[in-house]
């Protein structure tokens, strides 16, 4: 296998693309302890900043993914999206109030919405069957967390301490412009793998009648919502909880977040690979159960940073289960020409219900019951995902593809 084969080259560029989406999206979480020193922001508003981006992401992802399903233009939409979300990250550096920061986050969500559905649809077409789950998981979890959760907290917190949080946003935003150039120059969809252009009436009929009655897609959406809410409830409030409640320094907090990132990178490689080997449903079920223990580790082991970091490293492996139900299973449950639109719907609803409501509810709970509440909430979400996973139908080619008609 050539290291720089077409499949690997596309995988690398898509990994960088979604990696810097995650850098820009998560940067505000790492910088929040610094931002709150200058701007008067409460816990509910912290949750709202994460939720507002998720809401606009959800709407944009669904609308623009369906645009790509009908008219193609995936590369063009992807390039414009990457340029815009990078510019909006740069704009965050001049925010003078909560409201301005909120508006910028909403605009950033609009720009970022179509990135993952488009990237995953390209990977579906360009991946060999035996690497499909691995490649899709690599982009969504491994590459994104290597950049967004391992490297970003170390670099951004250092810049924030040395130069200020506004300068840190500039550092976060610039690399995306380079990635946009790489996509424009090197991602060329071959003639034999275009997006199938369908009539508007056909696309509407599929999305409203078949897709919404496809059992496996609906179960995947439900599980994705629970797991994404689990993820963002923790990522939004771990930095604040550790610095304000436990008393960690910003450096200690950054170290913890980097450990989560390392765990996410490894699980992003390992869990999708295991799903290729042992099946999507049973692997998701196992790691959803593991995910339940992660938020409890924050609450009960924070007094010992070493023990907590070891526990978080192991239990955050639950994150690796998300691409299985957010991308791989839905894409294997519908005809190929509808994959972009299907992923747009799955990711849109997931962002709306999981990414928007998750941090919002966590923020309200934190103001009502204290900063421990978001972590109990996250544990409950993972428990529900484990129980719901028993309704998931197997789609792995190794174990026999699901009958799309039967799943409807």
C-alpha positions in Angstrom: 0.0 0.0 0.0 1.4 3.4 -1.0 1.7 5.8 1.9 0.5 8.7 -0.2 -2.1 6.8 -2.3 -5.2 8.7 -3.3 -7.1 7.2 -0.4 -4.5 8.2 2.1 -4.0 11.7 0.6 -7.8 12.4 0.8 -7.9 10.9 4.3 -5.1 13.3 5.4 -6.7 16.4 4.0 -10.1 15.5 5.3 -8.5 14.9 8.7 -6.8 18.3 8.7 -10.1 19.9 7.6 -12.2 18.5 10.4 -9.3 18.8 12.8 -9.2 22.5 12.5 -13.0 22.6 12.7 -12.6 21.1 16.1 -9.8 23.5 17.0 -12.0 26.5 16.3 -15.0 25.0 17.9 -13.3 23.9 21.1 -11.0 26.8 21.5 -13.6 28.8 23.4 -13.8 26.0 26.0 -10.1 26.1 26.7 -10.1 29.9 26.8 -13.2 30.3 28.9 -11.4 30.7 32.3 -9.5 33.7 30.7 -12.6 35.1 28.9 -14.7 35.1 32.1 -12.1 37.3 33.8 -12.8 40.0 31.3 -16.4 39.5 30.2 -19.2 38.9 32.7 -20.4 35.4 31.7 -22.4 33.0 33.9 -22.7 29.2 33.6 -25.9 29.4 31.6 -24.2 31.7 29.1 -21.2 29.4 28.9 -23.6 26.6 27.9 -25.4 28.9 25.5 -22.2 29.8 23.6 -21.7 26.1 22.9 -25.4 25.5 22.2 -25.8 28.4 19.8 -23.0 27.2 17.6 -24.6 23.7 17.6 -28.0 25.0 16.6 -26.7 27.0 13.6 -24.4 24.1 12.7 -27.4 21.7 12.7 -29.5 23.9 10.4 -26.6 24.7 8.1 -25.5 21.1 7.9 -28.9 19.8 6.8 -29.6 22.6 4.3 -26.2 22.7 2.6 -25.8 18.9 2.6 -29.1 18.6 0.7 -27.9 21.3 -1.6 -24.9 19.1 -2.4 -27.1 16.0 -2.8 -29.1 17.8 -5.5 -26.5 19.9 -7.3 -23.1 18.5 -6.4 -20.5 21.3 -5.7 -19.1 19.5 -2.6 -15.5 20.7 -3.0 -16.6 24.3 -3.6 -19.0 24.3 -0.6 -16.2 22.7 1.5 -13.6 25.4 0.6 -16.0 28.3 1.3 -17.0 26.8 4.6 -13.5 26.3 5.8 -12.5 29.9 4.8 -15.6 31.3 6.6 -15.3 29.4 9.9 -11.6 30.4 10.0 -12.5 34.1 9.5 -15.2 33.9 12.2 -12.7 32.4 14.6 -10.5 35.4 14.0 -13.4 37.7 14.6 -13.8 36.1 18.1 -10.6 37.9 19.0 -12.3 41.3 18.9 -15.4 40.3 20.9 -16.2 43.0 23.5 -19.3 41.4 25.1 -21.1 38.2 25.5 -23.6 39.1 22.8 -20.9 39.8 20.2 -19.2 36.5 21.1 -22.6 34.7 20.7 -23.3 36.2 17.3 -19.8 35.2 16.1 -20.4 31.6 17.4 -23.7 31.4 15.5 -22.0 32.5 12.3 -19.2 30.0 12.9 -21.7 27.2 13.3 -23.3 28.1 9.9 -19.9 27.8 8.2 -19.0 24.6 9.9 -22.3 22.7 9.5 -21.7 21.1 6.1 -18.0 20.2 6.6 -18.3 16.8 8.3 -21.2 15.4 6.1 -19.3 16.4 2.9 -16.0 15.0 4.2 -17.6 11.7 5.3 -19.4 11.4 1.9 -16.1 11.8 0.1 -14.5 9.2 2.3 -17.3 6.8 1.8 -16.6 6.9 -2.0 -12.8 7.0 -1.8 -12.3 4.3 1.0 -11.8 0.7 0.4 -14.5 -1.4 2.0 -12.2 -2.9 4.6 -11.1 0.6 5.7 -14.4 2.4 5.5 -15.1 2.4 9.3 -11.5 3.2 10.1 -11.3 6.1 7.7 -14.5 7.7 8.8 -13.6 7.3 12.5 -10.1 8.6 11.9 -11.5 11.9 10.5 -14.3 12.4 12.9 -12.5 11.4 16.1 -8.7 10.7 15.7 -7.6 13.6 13.5 -10.1 16.1 15.0 -9.1 15.3 18.6 -5.3 15.2 17.8 -5.6 18.8 16.7 -8.6 20.0 18.7 -8.1 18.2 22.0 -4.4 17.4 22.3 -2.5 20.1 20.6 -5.0 23.0 20.8 -5.3 23.2 24.6 -1.6 23.2 25.2 -0.9 25.8 22.5 -3.9 28.1 23.1 -3.6 28.1 26.9 0.1 29.0 26.5 -0.7 31.8 24.1 -3.5 33.1 26.4 -1.3 33.1 29.4 1.6 34.8 27.6 -0.3 37.2 25.3 -4.0 37.1 26.1 -7.1 35.1 25.0 -7.7 37.4 22.0 -4.4 36.5 20.5 -5.1 32.8 21.1 -8.2 33.0 18.9 -6.0 34.4 16.1 -3.6 31.4 16.4 -6.7 29.1 16.2 -8.1 30.7 13.1 -5.2 31.1 10.7 -4.4 27.4 9.9 -7.9 26.9 8.5 -7.1 29.2 5.6 -4.1 27.0 4.7 -6.4 23.9 4.8 -8.9 25.6 2.4 -6.1 26.1 -0.1 -5.1 22.4 0.2 -8.7 21.3 -0.4 -9.0 23.6 -3.5 -5.7 22.4 -5.0 -5.8 18.7 -4.3 -9.3 17.4 -3.8 -10.6 16.6 -7.3 -13.6 14.3 -7.4 -13.1 11.8 -10.3 -15.7 11.5 -13.1 -16.9 8.1 -11.8 -17.8 9.3 -8.3 -19.9 12.5 -8.7 -22.7 13.3 -6.4 -25.8 11.9 -8.1 -28.1 14.8 -9.0 -31.7 13.9 -8.3 -34.8 15.7 -9.0 -36.1 17.9 -6.1 -39.3 15.8 -5.9 -37.3 12.5 -5.6 -35.0 13.9 -3.0 -37.9 15.3 -1.0 -39.8 12.0 -1.2 -36.7 10.1 0.0 -35.9 12.4 2.9 -39.4 12.7 4.2 -40.9 9.3 3.5 -38.1 6.7 3.4 -35.4 8.3 5.4 -37.5 9.3 8.4 -39.0 5.8 8.5 -35.7 4.0 8.2 -35.4 2.4 11.7 -31.6 2.1 11.7 -31.2 5.8 10.7 -33.6 6.9 13.4 -31.9 4.7 16.1 -28.6 6.1 15.0 -29.8 9.6 15.3 -31.1 8.9 18.8 -27.8 7.4 19.9 -25.8 10.1 18.3 -27.8 12.8 20.2 -27.2 11.1 23.5 -23.5 10.6 22.9 -22.8 14.1 21.5 -24.7 15.6 24.5 -22.5 13.4 26.7 -19.4 14.7 25.0 -20.2 18.5 25.0 -21.6 18.5 28.5 -18.2 17.4 29.7 -16.0 19.4 27.3 -17.9 22.6 28.1 -17.7 22.4 31.9 -14.5 20.4 32.7 -12.3 23.5 32.3 -14.5 25.6 34.5 -15.1 22.9 37.1 -11.4 22.1 37.5 -10.3 25.7 37.8 -13.2 27.1 39.9 -14.3 24.2 42.0 -11.3 21.9 42.4 -8.7 24.7 42.2 -6.5 23.5 39.3 -4.2 26.0 37.6 -4.7 26.7 34.0 -1.7 24.5 33.2 -3.1 21.6 35.2 -6.5 22.0 33.4 -4.8 22.1 30.1 -2.9 18.9 30.9 -6.2 17.2 31.7 -7.8 18.4 28.5 -4.8 17.1 26.5 -5.1 13.7 28.1 -8.7 13.6 26.9 -7.5 14.5 23.5 -4.9 11.7 23.5 -7.6 9.2 24.5 -9.9 10.6 21.8 -7.2 10.1 19.1 -6.5 6.5 20.1 -10.1 5.6 20.5 -10.8 7.4 17.2 -8.5 4.9 15.6 -9.2 1.8 17.7 -13.0 1.8 18.1 -13.9 2.2 14.4 -11.3 -0.5 13.5 -12.9 -2.8 16.1 -16.3 -2.1 14.5 -14.9 -3.2 11.1 -13.7 -6.4 12.8 -16.5 -7.3 15.2 -19.5 -5.4 14.0 -20.9 -1.9 14.5 -23.6 -2.6 17.1 -21.8 -4.7 19.6 -18.7 -2.4 19.6 -20.9 0.7 20.1 -22.7 -1.0 23.0 -19.4 -1.8 24.8 -18.0 1.7 24.5 -21.2 3.4 25.4 -21.1 1.5 28.7 -17.4 2.6 29.2 -18.5 6.2 28.5 -20.8 6.2 31.5 -17.8 6.1 33.8 -16.0 9.1 32.3 -17.9 12.0 33.9 -18.0 10.2 37.2 -14.2 10.2 37.2 -14.2 14.0 37.0 -16.3 14.1 40.2 -14.8 11.4 42.3 -11.1 11.4 41.3 -10.3 15.1 40.8 -8.5 15.4 44.1 -5.8 13.2 42.7 -4.8 14.6 39.3 -2.8 11.5 38.4 -5.6 9.1 39.1 -8.2 11.2 37.4 -6.1 11.6 34.3 -5.6 7.8 34.1 -9.3 7.2 34.5 -10.3 9.8 32.0 -7.8 8.4 29.5 -9.5 5.0 29.7 -13.1 5.9 30.0 -13.1 8.7 27.4 -12.6 5.8 24.9 -16.4 6.0 24.8 -16.0 8.9 22.4 -14.8 6.5 19.7 -18.3 5.1 19.5 -19.8 8.3 18.1 -18.7 8.0 14.5 -20.2 4.5 14.3 -23.8 5.8 14.8 -23.2 9.3 13.5 -21.6 8.4 10.2 -20.9 4.7 9.5 -24.2 3.0 10.3 -26.4 5.7 8.6 -24.2 5.7 5.5 -24.5 1.9 5.3 -28.3 2.0 5.8 -29.3 4.0 2.7 -28.6 4.0 -1.0 -25.2 5.6 -1.8 -26.7 8.6 -3.8 -28.5 9.7 -0.6 -25.5 9.5 1.7 -24.7 13.2 1.8 -28.3 14.2 2.5 -28.6 11.4 5.1 -25.5 12.4 7.0 -26.6 16.0 6.8 -29.9 15.1 8.5 -28.2 12.8 11.1 -25.6 15.3 12.0 -28.0 18.2 11.9 -30.5 16.6 14.3 -27.6 15.4 16.4 -26.2 18.9 16.7 -29.6 20.4 17.4 -30.6 17.8 20.1 -27.2 16.8 21.4 -24.9 19.7 20.7 -27.5 22.4 21.4 -29.7 21.0 24.2 -26.8 19.1 25.9 -24.7 22.1 26.9 -27.8 24.3 27.4 -29.4 21.9 29.9 -26.0 21.4 31.5 -25.6 25.1 32.0 -29.0 25.5 33.6 -28.4 22.5 35.8 -25.0 24.0 36.8 -26.6 27.3 37.9 -29.4 25.5 39.8 -27.4 22.7 41.5 -23.7 23.6 41.1 -21.0 22.6 38.6 -21.3 18.9 39.6 -24.7 18.6 37.9 -23.4 18.5 34.2 -21.3 15.4 35.0 -24.2 13.4 36.5 -26.3 14.5 33.5 -23.5 13.2 31.1 -23.4 9.9 32.9 -27.1 9.4 32.6 -26.9 10.2 28.8 -24.3 7.5 28.3 -26.4 5.0 30.2 -29.4 5.7 28.0 -27.2 5.3 24.9 -26.1 1.9 26.1 -29.7 0.8 26.6 -30.8 2.2 23.2 -27.9 0.4 21.4 -29.8 -2.9 21.6 -32.2 -1.6 18.9 -29.3 -1.0 16.5 -29.2 -3.2 13.4 -25.9 -4.5 12.2 -24.6 -2.9 8.9 -21.0 -4.0 8.7 -20.2 -5.6 5.3 -18.3 -8.3 7.1 -21.4 -9.5 8.9 -23.9 -8.9 6.0 -25.2 -5.5 5.1 -28.6 -4.5 6.5 -31.6 -4.9 4.3 -32.5 -1.3 3.6 -36.1 -2.2 3.0 -36.3 -4.1 6.2 -34.8 -1.3 8.2 -37.4 1.1 6.9 
